[in-house]
Amino acid sequence: MTPYLLDTNFFIEAYRKGFPMDVVPSFWDKLKALADEGKVISIDKVKDEIYRNDDDLKAWCEANLPEGFFKDTTEVIDEYSQVVNWAFNKKGAPYSQQAVDIFMDAEEADAWLAAFAKKHSNPLVTNERSDPASKKSVKIPDACLPFSVRCVLPMDMFRELGVKI
């Protein structure tokens, strides 16, 4: 089974909104188990985004995710170039220059996630929803579509894995 690839917002929205650690510890226990089983992974750029804040989410990741959970993205540079070139060519139709600049920022995870998923055929798990007419931001599902990368919502991933929380 190809592991599911988790976006930064999977972690942050669960931590801040849907599944606070002090209220729904079973969510975090299940996430740890899925990571230990190799059913979910992420990338180094997501780790960087999470670790920008010195908070309980960062501490949980450090204490609970297995070594190697956050995969190195240097090996997907060719795919990354393809993804950012796609975004660059969409500038003005429909994306603003600012939206493209943010998406193409090498420190931001979104384009790297699409590139990694493209290379390894991972389903990409994100809370973002397609919005092909958006001018303000490049949505991950829209960037994945031209590369045949499947995007799923977190609850759909749990259903596909047969997970109960």
Secondary structure, 3 states (H helix, E strand, C coil): CCCEEECHHHHHHHHHHHCCCCCCHHHHHHHHHHHHCCCEEEEHHHHHHHHCCCCHHHHHHHHHCCCCCEECCHHHHHHHHHHHHHHHHCECCCECHHHHHHHHCCCCCHHHHHHHHHHHCCCEECCCCCCCCCCCCCCHHHHHHHHCCCEECHHHHHHHHCCCC
